[in-house]
Amino acid sequence: MPIVFGKRVGDYGGVLISPAATEARFSNDASNAVTASYHLVLSEGQIGLIQVRDVFQRSCRVGSHSQTYNRRAGTWTPGNYVTAQAGYTMPECPYYCGTVGLYTGMSTPSFTVTVPNGVDQWNRQVHCFIRNGMEVPRLIEGTVGSSNNFADLVQWALINSARLPTTLIDTASLTAAANFLVANSLTCDINITDSSNLEDFIARLAPYFLLAQTRNDGKRGLRPLLPVNANHTIKTTAIAWEFLFNEDYILPGTFEYSYIPLADRKPFVAQAIWRQQLTDDFGIIRTSEIRYEFEASDGPYEQHDLSEFCTREDHAVKVAAYIRSRRRWITHTARWVSRAQQFNTLLVPGDICRVRLERNVAGMTPGVHDFLYQVDRITKTMQGDVQIEATHFPIDEQGRSLVALDVAGTTGSGILLSSNKTGVGCDVNSSSDTTVPAETWTVGSEIDAGPVLLAHDGVPTTPGKLPPGGSPPSDPPGTGPDTTDENPTSPLDRKPHEPPQRNPTTCEFTPPPCDNGYWEVCQADANDNPIEGTCRTYSSLPDGMRLDDKYITWVCLDGETSVTEPLIGPDSCNPTNPPAPPQPSMFYAWKATIWCGGGAHASGNVNDTGPFILGSTNPLIIMRTAYGTAGLVVPVGSGDWIVNKQLQSTGFNGTTGAFYLYYKDTTATPPFDLTSARILQVTSTQGSTPFIYGHIEFFLTQADYNANDPTVTWFGN
């Protein structure tokens, strides 16, 4: 079911749609003129009434229409009533023309056009320009009506998808987000025709409205990605932080920060594609480019397609400016652990905090780590402490957000193009006719007799009643769920199993008693649910595996298949006697495998940089696929971030495949340090995506290597 959401304001917005026909009627008169009627489905919900000037057949304003809601539009009966007329060729109209339906909860129009003999135009596509889309509860106004505010769409989707009760919808944050969108002219005019996961839909579109999803006290909402003033405009004055973290609050040894690789911060041109929406034609697809002066004049280019919903140039360039500015100014991320104190009630994701730590190293000049951070995530450890993950929030010498300054100071050219139509027009109806035809409708009926009910003991159940509950339905042997160990993938056959044990000194997991089982490791989403298509199985977990960003279960195949409760991060186990990492020089060869998250893949030409893996003390330090050198991964970088050997690679297999790296010379220098080995990220020209996990297999002998039988498997977190 399509959803048309938007609102025409001035010269911007609205959506031109091409609705599908569900019913039709064809007839001809004595002159063989064909009259065609089509019943169309515009959108779920009630949309604004369509004016005469906004209905087209192909590019011509012709015909007549009537529109209604929650019922079938028009009074005609579907069918083919074309007959042969003497002296004329009989028009070839479709014979199946549909049947009258109910159309509950839908906006529908009826369109009728008559074309003379010999003019084959009755079968052309009908288009409608929607100035006022689906009516929804409007957060700011407190009324119901058409809207172009993305926050209104999110609220409507959360309520109508029945994913969570209304008490878990953060109306306050959604209202604040709606005000931010209005103050900064970030509008949404979209025709949603393909079904998608609501979580994915919001996550995909929200950043293009300079918003992020939030979850505070279990409530779902939105927040601006930039600091805002009291009037909801972008704040370009000094930033006030919510809380100062220093040595009094941060537990010793818990502060960690990771620098964003220079390769991810190199100059580029951000291109934003947007739609200049005309009222009499499909939108003109425009491209706006954003770059810093004196850099990247010839690219490289990074393209972001906003044309699905963005109809304002200023909207597009501000999003592009945000993307480019973040990559220039943000240098690192950080996380730390603190005892639960007064900041618990002060900080929520999106807030700004300050971290100031003194560095006192023997023999060196004392220094200070003093930065502002934007809180990304707040979680609790198993010990009850609070772990905060945050991103560097860059400011200038006046304490102003550098990213906010760039975004607020970016405006479009203001140039609007015309459709430049020339030649003899085909309009029959006036382009200035703003009248709305009278509403006509037909009371429809259900097409079938309702749901088919199951038989009970071979006797059909009385229509409208369920089978009797006094005795079980007939279930001959062999027709029920398979309860043997031959069907381990069936959720019906999996039963609860006692949990695995964990060694507190090594942090290694021991599965519960089971003669035949395996570990299942999946990437976890933001809700700690396994992500479909990311799961991998192990007979035993690799040494050093951590729980962070994972969803791990033990599946036992003995008898009736059983599964443990999932092991979910964040991982708070700190081993006092961790397993010793392998010494590569003791082995014949090693193979590293990195399972990639959705969206990362390698494709390109010989000049393409391709995917690369980053890490500071990992043997996979910085390696980039060189397409011009088949089968080789060529190390690049400088200083400590360099590998002095070329590594052979099998390539990159699909969006959720694995990237394999082989290395046979285990005596190479510098020596590998696996104690803190980390596989941080997989990046390609298609964008950056977090890794799922990776491991390194070590082979003691050449025979082991040829048989793919590793002696030790070490996990790279």
DATA-V908562 format. One record per residue. N is the residue number from 0. RES is the residue in three letters. BURIAL is + if it has 16 or more other C-alpha atoms within 10 Angstrom, else -. Layout:
BEGIN
n:N res:RES burial:BURIAL
n:N res:RES burial:BURIAL
END
This chain:
BEGIN
n:0 res:MET burial:-
n:1 res:PRO burial:+
n:2 res:ILE burial:+
n:3 res:VAL burial:+
n:4 res:PHE burial:+
n:5 res:GLY burial:+
n:6 res:LYS burial:+
n:7 res:ARG burial:+
n:8 res:VAL burial:-
n:9 res:GLY burial:-
n:10 res:ASP burial:-
n:11 res:TYR burial:+
n:12 res:GLY burial:+
n:13 res:GLY burial:+
n:14 res:VAL burial:+
n:15 res:LEU burial:+
n:16 res:ILE burial:+
n:17 res:SER burial:+
n:18 res:PRO burial:+
n:19 res:ALA burial:-
n:20 res:ALA burial:+
n:21 res:THR burial:-
n:22 res:GLU burial:+
n:23 res:ALA burial:+
n:24 res:ARG burial:+
n:25 res:PHE burial:+
n:26 res:SER burial:+
n:27 res:ASN burial:+
n:28 res:ASP burial:-
n:29 res:ALA burial:-
n:30 res:SER burial:-
n:31 res:ASN burial:+
n:32 res:ALA burial:+
n:33 res:VAL burial:+
n:34 res:THR burial:+
n:35 res:ALA burial:+
n:36 res:SER burial:+
n:37 res:TYR burial:+
n:38 res:HIS burial:+
n:39 res:LEU burial:+
n:40 res:VAL burial:+
n:41 res:LEU burial:+
n:42 res:SER burial:+
n:43 res:GLU burial:+
n:44 res:GLY burial:+
n:45 res:GLN burial:+
n:46 res:ILE burial:+
n:47 res:GLY burial:+
n:48 res:LEU burial:+
n:49 res:ILE burial:+
n:50 res:GLN burial:+
n:51 res:VAL burial:+
n:52 res:ARG burial:+
n:53 res:ASP burial:+
n:54 res:VAL burial:+
n:55 res:PHE burial:+
n:56 res:GLN burial:+
n:57 res:ARG burial:-
n:58 res:SER burial:+
n:59 res:CYS burial:+
n:60 res:ARG burial:+
n:61 res:VAL burial:+
n:62 res:GLY burial:+
n:63 res:SER burial:+
n:64 res:HIS burial:+
n:65 res:SER burial:+
n:66 res:GLN burial:+
n:67 res:THR burial:+
n:68 res:TYR burial:+
n:69 res:ASN burial:+
n:70 res:ARG burial:+
n:71 res:ARG burial:+
n:72 res:ALA burial:+
n:73 res:GLY burial:+
n:74 res:THR burial:-
n:75 res:TRP burial:+
n:76 res:THR burial:+
n:77 res:PRO burial:+
n:78 res:GLY burial:+
n:79 res:ASN burial:+
n:80 res:TYR burial:-
n:81 res:VAL burial:+
n:82 res:THR burial:-
n:83 res:ALA burial:-
n:84 res:GLN burial:-
n:85 res:ALA burial:-
n:86 res:GLY burial:-
n:87 res:TYR burial:-
n:88 res:THR burial:-
n:89 res:MET burial:+
n:90 res:PRO burial:+
n:91 res:GLU burial:-
n:92 res:CYS burial:+
n:93 res:PRO burial:-
n:94 res:TYR burial:-
n:95 res:TYR burial:-
n:96 res:CYS burial:+
n:97 res:GLY burial:-
n:98 res:THR burial:-
n:99 res:VAL burial:+
n:100 res:GLY burial:+
n:101 res:LEU burial:-
n:102 res:TYR burial:+
n:103 res:THR burial:-
n:104 res:GLY burial:-
n:105 res:MET burial:+
n:106 res:SER burial:+
n:107 res:THR burial:+
n:108 res:PRO burial:+
n:109 res:SER burial:+
n:110 res:PHE burial:+
n:111 res:THR burial:+
n:112 res:VAL burial:+
n:113 res:THR burial:+
n:114 res:VAL burial:+
n:115 res:PRO burial:-
n:116 res:ASN burial:+
n:117 res:GLY burial:-
n:118 res:VAL burial:-
n:119 res:ASP burial:-
n:120 res:GLN burial:-
n:121 res:TRP burial:+
n:122 res:ASN burial:-
n:123 res:ARG burial:-
n:124 res:GLN burial:-
n:125 res:VAL burial:+
n:126 res:HIS burial:+
n:127 res:CYS burial:+
n:128 res:PHE burial:+
n:129 res:ILE burial:+
n:130 res:ARG burial:+
n:131 res:ASN burial:+
n:132 res:GLY burial:+
n:133 res:MET burial:+
n:134 res:GLU burial:+
n:135 res:VAL burial:+
n:136 res:PRO burial:+
n:137 res:ARG burial:+
n:138 res:LEU burial:+
n:139 res:ILE burial:+
n:140 res:GLU burial:-
n:141 res:GLY burial:-
n:142 res:THR burial:-
n:143 res:VAL burial:-
n:144 res:GLY burial:+
n:145 res:SER burial:+
n:146 res:SER burial:+
n:147 res:ASN burial:+
n:148 res:ASN burial:+
n:149 res:PHE burial:+
n:150 res:ALA burial:+
n:151 res:ASP burial:+
n:152 res:LEU burial:+
n:153 res:VAL burial:+
n:154 res:GLN burial:+
n:155 res:TRP burial:-
n:156 res:ALA burial:-
n:157 res:LEU burial:+
n:158 res:ILE burial:-
n:159 res:ASN burial:-
n:160 res:SER burial:-
n:161 res:ALA burial:-
n:162 res:ARG burial:-
n:163 res:LEU burial:-
n:164 res:PRO burial:-
n:165 res:THR burial:-
n:166 res:THR burial:-
n:167 res:LEU burial:+
n:168 res:ILE burial:+
n:169 res:ASP burial:+
n:170 res:THR burial:+
n:171 res:ALA burial:-
n:172 res:SER burial:+
n:173 res:LEU burial:+
n:174 res:THR burial:+
n:175 res:ALA burial:+
n:176 res:ALA burial:+
n:177 res:ALA burial:+
n:178 res:ASN burial:+
n:179 res:PHE burial:+
n:180 res:LEU burial:+
n:181 res:VAL burial:+
n:182 res:ALA burial:-
n:183 res:ASN burial:+
n:184 res:SER burial:-
n:185 res:LEU burial:+
n:186 res:THR burial:+
n:187 res:CYS burial:+
n:188 res:ASP burial:+
n:189 res:ILE burial:+
n:190 res:ASN burial:+
n:191 res:ILE burial:-
n:192 res:THR burial:-
n:193 res:ASP burial:-
n:194 res:SER burial:-
n:195 res:SER burial:-
n:196 res:ASN burial:-
n:197 res:LEU burial:-
n:198 res:GLU burial:-
n:199 res:ASP burial:-
n:200 res:PHE burial:-
n:201 res:ILE burial:+
n:202 res:ALA burial:-
n:203 res:ARG burial:-
n:204 res:LEU burial:+
n:205 res:ALA burial:+
n:206 res:PRO burial:+
n:207 res:TYR burial:+
n:208 res:PHE burial:+
n:209 res:LEU burial:+
n:210 res:LEU burial:+
n:211 res:ALA burial:+
n:212 res:GLN burial:+
n:213 res:THR burial:+
n:214 res:ARG burial:+
n:215 res:ASN burial:-
n:216 res:ASP burial:-
n:217 res:GLY burial:-
n:218 res:LYS burial:+
n:219 res:ARG burial:+
n:220 res:GLY burial:+
n:221 res:LEU burial:+
n:222 res:ARG burial:+
n:223 res:PRO burial:+
n:224 res:LEU burial:+
n:225 res:LEU burial:+
n:226 res:PRO burial:+
n:227 res:VAL burial:+
n:228 res:ASN burial:-
n:229 res:ALA burial:-
n:230 res:ASN burial:-
n:231 res:HIS burial:+
n:232 res:THR burial:+
n:233 res:ILE burial:+
n:234 res:LYS burial:+
n:235 res:THR burial:+
n:236 res:THR burial:-
n:237 res:ALA burial:-
n:238 res:ILE burial:+
n:239 res:ALA burial:-
n:240 res:TRP burial:-
n:241 res:GLU burial:-
n:242 res:PHE burial:+
n:243 res:LEU burial:-
n:244 res:PHE burial:+
n:245 res:ASN burial:+
n:246 res:GLU burial:-
n:247 res:ASP burial:-
n:248 res:TYR burial:+
n:249 res:ILE burial:+
n:250 res:LEU burial:-
n:251 res:PRO burial:-
n:252 res:GLY burial:-
n:253 res:THR burial:-
n:254 res:PHE burial:+
n:255 res:GLU burial:-
n:256 res:TYR burial:-
n:257 res:SER burial:-
n:258 res:TYR burial:-
n:259 res:ILE burial:-
n:260 res:PRO burial:-
n:261 res:LEU burial:-
n:262 res:ALA burial:-
n:263 res:ASP burial:-
n:264 res:ARG burial:+
n:265 res:LYS burial:-
n:266 res:PRO burial:+
n:267 res:PHE burial:+
n:268 res:VAL burial:+
n:269 res:ALA burial:+
n:270 res:GLN burial:+
n:271 res:ALA burial:+
n:272 res:ILE burial:+
n:273 res:TRP burial:+
n:274 res:ARG burial:+
n:275 res:GLN burial:+
n:276 res:GLN burial:+
n:277 res:LEU burial:+
n:278 res:THR burial:+
n:279 res:ASP burial:+
n:280 res:ASP burial:+
n:281 res:PHE burial:+
n:282 res:GLY burial:+
n:283 res:ILE burial:+
n:284 res:ILE burial:-
n:285 res:ARG burial:+
n:286 res:THR burial:+
n:287 res:SER burial:+
n:288 res:GLU burial:+
n:289 res:ILE burial:+
n:290 res:ARG burial:+
n:291 res:TYR burial:+
n:292 res:GLU burial:-
n:293 res:PHE burial:-
n:294 res:GLU burial:-
n:295 res:ALA burial:-
n:296 res:SER burial:-
n:297 res:ASP burial:-
n:298 res:GLY burial:-
n:299 res:PRO burial:-
n:300 res:TYR burial:+
n:301 res:GLU burial:+
n:302 res:GLN burial:-
n:303 res:HIS burial:+
n:304 res:ASP burial:+
n:305 res:LEU burial:+
n:306 res:SER burial:+
n:307 res:GLU burial:+
n:308 res:PHE burial:+
n:309 res:CYS burial:+
n:310 res:THR burial:+
n:311 res:ARG burial:+
n:312 res:GLU burial:+
n:313 res:ASP burial:+
n:314 res:HIS burial:+
n:315 res:ALA burial:+
n:316 res:VAL burial:+
n:317 res:LYS burial:+
n:318 res:VAL burial:+
n:319 res:ALA burial:+
n:320 res:ALA burial:+
n:321 res:TYR burial:+
n:322 res:ILE burial:+
n:323 res:ARG burial:+
n:324 res:SER burial:+
n:325 res:ARG burial:+
n:326 res:ARG burial:+
n:327 res:ARG burial:+
n:328 res:TRP burial:+
n:329 res:ILE burial:+
n:330 res:THR burial:+
n:331 res:HIS burial:+
n:332 res:THR burial:+
n:333 res:ALA burial:+
n:334 res:ARG burial:+
n:335 res:TRP burial:+
n:336 res:VAL burial:+
n:337 res:SER burial:+
n:338 res:ARG burial:+
n:339 res:ALA burial:-
n:340 res:GLN burial:-
n:341 res:GLN burial:-
n:342 res:PHE burial:+
n:343 res:ASN burial:-
n:344 res:THR burial:-
n:345 res:LEU burial:-
n:346 res:LEU burial:+
n:347 res:VAL burial:+
n:348 res:PRO burial:+
n:349 res:GLY burial:+
n:350 res:ASP burial:+
n:351 res:ILE burial:+
n:352 res:CYS burial:+
n:353 res:ARG burial:+
n:354 res:VAL burial:+
n:355 res:ARG burial:-
n:356 res:LEU burial:+
n:357 res:GLU burial:-
n:358 res:ARG burial:-
n:359 res:ASN burial:-
n:360 res:VAL burial:-
n:361 res:ALA burial:-
n:362 res:GLY burial:-
n:363 res:MET burial:-
n:364 res:THR burial:-
n:365 res:PRO burial:-
n:366 res:GLY burial:-
n:367 res:VAL burial:-
n:368 res:HIS burial:-
n:369 res:ASP burial:-
n:370 res:PHE burial:-
n:371 res:LEU burial:+
n:372 res:TYR burial:+
n:373 res:GLN burial:+
n:374 res:VAL burial:+
n:375 res:ASP burial:+
n:376 res:ARG burial:+
n:377 res:ILE burial:+
n:378 res:THR burial:-
n:379 res:LYS burial:+
n:380 res:THR burial:-
n:381 res:MET burial:-
n:382 res:GLN burial:-
n:383 res:GLY burial:-
n:384 res:ASP burial:+
n:385 res:VAL burial:+
n:386 res:GLN burial:+
n:387 res:ILE burial:+
n:388 res:GLU burial:+
n:389 res:ALA burial:+
n:390 res:THR burial:+
n:391 res:HIS burial:+
n:392 res:PHE burial:+
n:393 res:PRO burial:+
n:394 res:ILE burial:+
n:395 res:ASP burial:-
n:396 res:GLU burial:-
n:397 res:GLN burial:-
n:398 res:GLY burial:-
n:399 res:ARG burial:+
n:400 res:SER burial:+
n:401 res:LEU burial:+
n:402 res:VAL burial:+
n:403 res:ALA burial:+
n:404 res:LEU burial:+
n:405 res:ASP burial:+
n:406 res:VAL burial:+
n:407 res:ALA burial:+
n:408 res:GLY burial:-
n:409 res:THR burial:+
n:410 res:THR burial:-
n:411 res:GLY burial:-
n:412 res:SER burial:-
n:413 res:GLY burial:-
n:414 res:ILE burial:-
n:415 res:LEU burial:-
n:416 res:LEU burial:-
n:417 res:SER burial:-
n:418 res:SER burial:-
n:419 res:ASN burial:-
n:420 res:LYS burial:-
n:421 res:THR burial:-
n:422 res:GLY burial:-
n:423 res:VAL burial:-
n:424 res:GLY burial:-
n:425 res:CYS burial:-
n:426 res:ASP burial:-
n:427 res:VAL burial:-
n:428 res:ASN burial:+
n:429 res:SER burial:-
n:430 res:SER burial:-
n:431 res:SER burial:-
n:432 res:ASP burial:-
n:433 res:THR burial:-
n:434 res:THR burial:-
n:435 res:VAL burial:-
n:436 res:PRO burial:-
n:437 res:ALA burial:-
n:438 res:GLU burial:-
n:439 res:THR burial:+
n:440 res:TRP burial:+
n:441 res:THR burial:+
n:442 res:VAL burial:-
n:443 res:GLY burial:-
n:444 res:SER burial:-
n:445 res:GLU burial:-
n:446 res:ILE burial:-
n:447 res:ASP burial:-
n:448 res:ALA burial:-
n:449 res:GLY burial:-
n:450 res:PRO burial:-
n:451 res:VAL burial:-
n:452 res:LEU burial:-
n:453 res:LEU burial:-
n:454 res:ALA burial:-
n:455 res:HIS burial:-
n:456 res:ASP burial:-
n:457 res:GLY burial:-
n:458 res:VAL burial:-
n:459 res:PRO burial:-
n:460 res:THR burial:+
n:461 res:THR burial:-
n:462 res:PRO burial:-
n:463 res:GLY burial:-
n:464 res:LYS burial:-
n:465 res:LEU burial:-
n:466 res:PRO burial:+
n:467 res:PRO burial:-
n:468 res:GLY burial:-
n:469 res:GLY burial:-
n:470 res:SER burial:-
n:471 res:PRO burial:-
n:472 res:PRO burial:-
n:473 res:SER burial:-
n:474 res:ASP burial:-
n:475 res:PRO burial:-
n:476 res:PRO burial:-
n:477 res:GLY burial:-
n:478 res:THR burial:-
n:479 res:GLY burial:-
n:480 res:PRO burial:-
n:481 res:ASP burial:-
n:482 res:THR burial:-
n:483 res:THR burial:-
n:484 res:ASP burial:+
n:485 res:GLU burial:-
n:486 res:ASN burial:+
n:487 res:PRO burial:+
n:488 res:THR burial:-
n:489 res:SER burial:-
n:490 res:PRO burial:-
n:491 res:LEU burial:-
n:492 res:ASP burial:+
n:493 res:ARG burial:+
n:494 res:LYS burial:-
n:495 res:PRO burial:-
n:496 res:HIS burial:+
n:497 res:GLU burial:-
n:498 res:PRO burial:+
n:499 res:PRO burial:+
n:500 res:GLN burial:-
n:501 res:ARG burial:-
n:502 res:ASN burial:-
n:503 res:PRO burial:-
n:504 res:THR burial:-
n:505 res:THR burial:+
n:506 res:CYS burial:+
n:507 res:GLU burial:+
n:508 res:PHE burial:+
n:509 res:THR burial:-
n:510 res:PRO burial:+
n:511 res:PRO burial:+
n:512 res:PRO burial:-
n:513 res:CYS burial:-
n:514 res:ASP burial:-
n:515 res:ASN burial:-
n:516 res:GLY burial:+
n:517 res:TYR burial:+
n:518 res:TRP burial:+
n:519 res:GLU burial:+
n:520 res:VAL burial:+
n:521 res:CYS burial:+
n:522 res:GLN burial:+
n:523 res:ALA burial:+
n:524 res:ASP burial:-
n:525 res:ALA burial:-
n:526 res:ASN burial:-
n:527 res:ASP burial:+
n:528 res:ASN burial:-
n:529 res:PRO burial:+
n:530 res:ILE burial:+
n:531 res:GLU burial:-
n:532 res:GLY burial:-
n:533 res:THR burial:+
n:534 res:CYS burial:+
n:535 res:ARG burial:-
n:536 res:THR burial:-
n:537 res:TYR burial:-
n:538 res:SER burial:-
n:539 res:SER burial:-
n:540 res:LEU burial:+
n:541 res:PRO burial:+
n:542 res:ASP burial:+
n:543 res:GLY burial:+
n:544 res:MET burial:+
n:545 res:ARG burial:+
n:546 res:LEU burial:+
n:547 res:ASP burial:+
n:548 res:ASP burial:+
n:549 res:LYS burial:+
n:550 res:TYR burial:+
n:551 res:ILE burial:+
n:552 res:THR burial:+
n:553 res:TRP burial:+
n:554 res:VAL burial:+
n:555 res:CYS burial:+
n:556 res:LEU burial:+
n:557 res:ASP burial:+
n:558 res:GLY burial:-
n:559 res:GLU burial:+
n:560 res:THR burial:+
n:561 res:SER burial:+
n:562 res:VAL burial:+
n:563 res:THR burial:+
n:564 res:GLU burial:-
n:565 res:PRO burial:+
n:566 res:LEU burial:+
n:567 res:ILE burial:+
n:568 res:GLY burial:+
n:569 res:PRO burial:+
n:570 res:ASP burial:-
n:571 res:SER burial:+
n:572 res:CYS burial:+
n:573 res:ASN burial:-
n:574 res:PRO burial:-
n:575 res:THR burial:-
n:576 res:ASN burial:-
n:577 res:PRO burial:+
n:578 res:PRO burial:-
n:579 res:ALA burial:-
n:580 res:PRO burial:+
n:581 res:PRO burial:+
n:582 res:GLN burial:-
n:583 res:PRO burial:+
n:584 res:SER burial:-
n:585 res:MET burial:-
n:586 res:PHE burial:+
n:587 res:TYR burial:+
n:588 res:ALA burial:+
n:589 res:TRP burial:+
n:590 res:LYS burial:+
n:591 res:ALA burial:+
n:592 res:THR burial:+
n:593 res:ILE burial:+
n:594 res:TRP burial:+
n:595 res:CYS burial:+
n:596 res:GLY burial:+
n:597 res:GLY burial:+
n:598 res:GLY burial:+
n:599 res:ALA burial:+
n:600 res:HIS burial:+
n:601 res:ALA burial:+
n:602 res:SER burial:+
n:603 res:GLY burial:-
n:604 res:ASN burial:-
n:605 res:VAL burial:-
n:606 res:ASN burial:-
n:607 res:ASP burial:+
n:608 res:THR burial:+
n:609 res:GLY burial:+
n:610 res:PRO burial:+
n:611 res:PHE burial:+
n:612 res:ILE burial:+
n:613 res:LEU burial:+
n:614 res:GLY burial:+
n:615 res:SER burial:+
n:616 res:THR burial:+
n:617 res:ASN burial:+
n:618 res:PRO burial:+
n:619 res:LEU burial:+
n:620 res:ILE burial:+
n:621 res:ILE burial:+
n:622 res:MET burial:+
n:623 res:ARG burial:+
n:624 res:THR burial:+
n:625 res:ALA burial:+
n:626 res:TYR burial:+
n:627 res:GLY burial:-
n:628 res:THR burial:-
n:629 res:ALA burial:-
n:630 res:GLY burial:+
n:631 res:LEU burial:+
n:632 res:VAL burial:+
n:633 res:VAL burial:+
n:634 res:PRO burial:+
n:635 res:VAL burial:-
n:636 res:GLY burial:-
n:637 res:SER burial:-
n:638 res:GLY burial:-
n:639 res:ASP burial:-
n:640 res:TRP burial:+
n:641 res:ILE burial:+
n:642 res:VAL burial:+
n:643 res:ASN burial:-
n:644 res:LYS burial:-
n:645 res:GLN burial:-
n:646 res:LEU burial:+
n:647 res:GLN burial:+
n:648 res:SER burial:+
n:649 res:THR burial:-
n:650 res:GLY burial:+
n:651 res:PHE burial:+
n:652 res:ASN burial:-
n:653 res:GLY burial:-
n:654 res:THR burial:-
n:655 res:THR burial:+
n:656 res:GLY burial:+
n:657 res:ALA burial:+
n:658 res:PHE burial:+
n:659 res:TYR burial:+
n:660 res:LEU burial:+
n:661 res:TYR burial:+
n:662 res:TYR burial:+
n:663 res:LYS burial:+
n:664 res:ASP burial:-
n:665 res:THR burial:+
n:666 res:THR burial:-
n:667 res:ALA burial:-
n:668 res:THR burial:-
n:669 res:PRO burial:-
n:670 res:PRO burial:-
n:671 res:PHE burial:+
n:672 res:ASP burial:-
n:673 res:LEU burial:+
n:674 res:THR burial:-
n:675 res:SER burial:-
n:676 res:ALA burial:+
n:677 res:ARG burial:+
n:678 res:ILE burial:+
n:679 res:LEU burial:+
n:680 res:GLN burial:+
n:681 res:VAL burial:+
n:682 res:THR burial:+
n:683 res:SER burial:+
n:684 res:THR burial:+
n:685 res:GLN burial:+
n:686 res:GLY burial:-
n:687 res:SER burial:+
n:688 res:THR burial:+
n:689 res:PRO burial:+
n:690 res:PHE burial:+
n:691 res:ILE burial:+
n:692 res:TYR burial:+
n:693 res:GLY burial:+
n:694 res:HIS burial:+
n:695 res:ILE burial:+
n:696 res:GLU burial:+
n:697 res:PHE burial:+
n:698 res:PHE burial:+
n:699 res:LEU burial:+
n:700 res:THR burial:+
n:701 res:GLN burial:-
n:702 res:ALA burial:-
n:703 res:ASP burial:-
n:704 res:TYR burial:+
n:705 res:ASN burial:-
n:706 res:ALA burial:-
n:707 res:ASN burial:-
n:708 res:ASP burial:-
n:709 res:PRO burial:+
n:710 res:THR burial:-
n:711 res:VAL burial:+
n:712 res:THR burial:+
n:713 res:TRP burial:+
n:714 res:PHE burial:+
n:715 res:GLY burial:+
n:716 res:ASN burial:+
END
